[in-house]
Amino acid sequence: MVDQSIASLAKKLRAKEISSVELTQDYLARIKQLDGQLNSFITVTDEVALAQAEAADKLIAAGSTSALAGIPVAHKDLFCTDGILTTCASKMLHNFVPPYESTVTGRMLASGAVTLGKTNMDEFAMGSSNENSHFGAVKNPWDLEKVPGGSSGGSAAAVAAGLCVAATGTDTGGSIRQPASFCGISGLKPTYGRVSRFGMIAYASSLDQAGPMARSAEDCAHILQSIAGFDANDSTCSEVATEDYTANLDAPLEGLTIGLPKEYFGDGLNNGVATVIQDAVKEFEKLGAKVKEISLPNLNLSIPSYYVIAPSEASSNLSRFDGVRYGYRCEEPKDLMDMYKRSRGEGFGKEVQKRIMVGTYALSEGYYDAYYLKAQRIRRLIKEDFVRAFNEVDVIMGPVAPTTAFGIGAKTDDPIAMYLEDIYTLSINLAGIPAMSIPAGFAEGMPVGLQIMGNYFAEAKLLNVAHKFQQATDWHTKNPSLAEGA
Amino acid sequence: MNWEVVIGLEIHAQLSTQSKLFSGAATSFGAEPNTNTTLVDLGMPGALPVFNKEALRMAVMFGQAVNAEIGMTSVFARKNYFYPDLPKGYQTSQMDHPIVGKGHLDITLDDGTVKRVGITRAHLEEDAGKSLHEDFQGMTGIDLNRSSTPLLEIVSEPDMRSAKEAVAYVKMIHSIVTYLGICDGNMAEGSMRCDINISLRPKGQEEFGTRTEIKNVNSFRFIERAIYTEIERQADILEDGGKITQETRLYDPDKDETRSMRSKEDANDYRYFPCPDLLPVELTQEYVDEIAANLPELPVQKAERFMSEYKLSEYDAGVLSATRAMADYFEEVAKVAGNAKLAANWVMGELSKYLNTEGKEITESAVTAEQLGGLLVRIEDNTINGKTAKNVLQSMWEGEGSADEIIEAKGLKQVTDTGAIESMIQGVLDANAAQVEQFRASDEDKQKKMIGFFMGQVMKASQGKANPGMVTPILNKLLKG
């Protein structure tokens, strides 16, 4: 069952080989059996899921053609879900039950998907290892001593372990792609503005983007089809028309030009990871693609630029968590200032507090020009690098992260090393282009993801390139022994 | 020392849009606490702002009305600070790229001179909610109905040199925004609030003195009094050799004094930065031109038209065009009465007496424009005379109905029948035979003086109903025998 794709399950549901209720029960049972080891869910919504599954069975019986109808999925716990606890993995929102549904989860519900629960994450999506959660670290299903990546680590681990068919994630600096790479699944960060941010609890508004995390590019395409497109509730959501994301998955890759940025293969890249990526590129050459070396000269500036812009926006976005209207409020506040200080001091974790302070500093009078404005200028340079590159090539490929999943606790005392994890992913968010991570092999027994970057709104092309690779290889079908054994 | 006062004003005008600046919630005043709110106004996690295009149109209208540069690209910025009734922890405003840039307007001073006041800028921003400190026993209640209500903050240059100039400027802004229909101008409900920046400098000195800012003054009268009080306070300090502290102050109308609220040292660093949830607002020239072409008549233009169309004096035209409500009232009276000069006299004279006595605005008048016009019609067609009309107006003010109803009910109709008037006059002459004798024996000059006596007697006998225009020739004829 672990291996089943959305397409094959959709077929079985329509052939009445299985009902959505049965499928949902199976997945709920797997969560009960395995998640004690993984900690990938914060909330499991048994009753809601079974009710939704029942409704989906009726929908299918009535002839629904939606690929997602009756498919059990999980949502990262920063999508507001009406009547369902939404914590952002923070003590600050440990009791927050939204009165409304986010656009992403709402659209998936409308497509008939079944919500199994809400997945663990780095608090407020700040982290690369899923160790910054009020609800405890998530374990990598391939090695329980290792991190699943972050911040969408719960979604990645749950998909990899077969605790859900697919999941949603969000990506501000790599938070879909890096955990997808570490857990051996497929994940897509769409173009900024392709998917509505309405109902997504904001980390850094100009960088945040929701996307699918699943077992294959094809499954990602089905989910993207459901969630993409204009939403009047989000002013930054694009009006560019969506495409049929599954229609051209099989288009041949003859003549495709792949750009390999030399900056992605320099110092710091683990040899095992480098080998996997080089082998994957060879596979594409076999499929008829041509390879060209390119340069993205400002890549090294993406870390300082990101770590000014993202915390600046976060420092403002997270101001609403003040203990006044919802969420955590400290006990017995003496006065207003005491309530603010203690509610926020006790409610936010260390990493969140650190980024709020960095952002507050960067926006302060006298520092704004030197930090925020300069970071915005660098952001434009990074964007121009990509625009120039896509004049020459169709897609860009490289590693997602310099290493495979590292040990739990290995980098928690070394924030610089932790931030360097994001070197290959941050610039994509700064530029706003789409990118995927797909399983491309293993290094020392741990999965390695290949990153495929595309031009603005070229999601269909990315999915096509990824799907052709998955037709030619079987890396994406590999399962951790923990999942196989269950 | 001879001090010169320097005043600059920041006026917050609440735009009269149906819904809020960034949400679809209603902006109506007086609703139950926290009912005019959406996810956005409550600062819910994940909620996002959507810009109200109606507020944009109104801001551009204002810009056109004060001859200002329009920001073809304007940018919303976040002003970050913590306050319990500020649900997001920031106010969405505009900083570096406001929707309205440099402009100006002209004010007329008491001595009739015209002064030009510079507008520095006007920008769109959202209002905060309200903290309620009563009724919660040591706690604070929060009402977010006002949260995200659209405001236009209009910033003037420090061009005003007296309290009178400042009030004239605020009145002109009030007049412009109400003429444009972009603000209801209701200062008591907080639809227009004023921050006053004041400093003193020795007359002749170029450099400005240290200023204080008086926050949130919400009536013309308080603005004037707050300025006088603050001038006095600053002058006292300076003349004692002291220094003015740059600070924010509050005006207390009950004690007629200003009090320190916070000094510059405690001022927040608002950490402004462009709001990443909203795109820059890009305007086309076509959009701006279309608004300019459809701008309603403004106070100055209206006054000019009143002079040319109705032949009113400059003074009358100025008074009657001061507010849109006054102008509309006057024009309606003039239309119904068919005599603009008469309408102007009655609106500015008799009606204003009633309004002033009861402290009412023209919009609260107990007599409608149509009713007053109807009264004037009856003066014009000689049904009643001016004196009777004043009595009718009083009855109207007391709600006794239309002019015709009151005239009918009280039998005030003028007597216009020649025969009836003649016999009535004859009766008066018979009753005053001695005076008639005296009249007939007098020379022409004396007679002219005496005619008033007979006139008075006739009017008295007719209970004011005799038409004086008809009485005079008949009286003259009968007196001369």
Interface residues (C-beta under 8 A of the other chain):
Chain A: L78 F79 C80 T86 C88 L93 F96 P98 P99 Y100 S102 R197 F198 G199 M200 I201 A202 A204 S205 S206 A232 N233 D234 S235 T236 S312 E313 S315 S316 L318 S319 R320 F321 D322 V324 R325 Y326 L336 Y340 T360 L363 S364 E365 Y368 Y372
Chain B: L39 L42 G43 M44 P45 G46 A47 L48 P49 V50 F51 R78 N80 F82 P84 P87 K88 G89 Y90 I142 D269 R271 Y272 F273 P276 D277 L278 L279
